[in-house]
Amino acid sequence: MSAGILIGYLIRSNGRLIRLADRMVIITILVLLFFMGFTIGRDPLIMGSLPQLGLTALILSVAGVTGSMLLALLVWKLYFRKNR
């Protein structure tokens, strides 16, 4: 990581190398995601429990968004609402 920081610092003014590094990072992430999906797709245990995992993910997402909205509403009412 330190080597990456140092190289990034040294090439920060070279736009061509930065664009190349950005493309390489995107391609690497896409390849990683592909192989993760490939591994998950051939694992029968994970594929069998996918509906339950999806339901759990949905519940956690809805709960997180709902909690954030309620807390934002509370903060707005306590600190930003004008007195009537």
C-alpha positions, 0 to 999 in steps of 0.5 A: 500500500505504501508503494502505491501511495508513493507511486501515486504521489509521484505520477499525480501530474501525469494525466495519461498514467492516471487514466491508465491506472483508473482503467486498470483498476476498473478492469481488475474490479470487474474481473474480481466480480466476475470470478466471485460470481462464478464461484458463488454460482457453482457452490450449491450451498450458497445457491440453495440459500440465496432466497434467504440471503436475499430476503435478509439483505432486503430487510436490512436495507429497508430497515437502514433506509427507514431508520435514516429517514426517521432520524433525519426527520427528527433532526430536522424537526429539532434543529431546522424547523422554524418556530410557529 
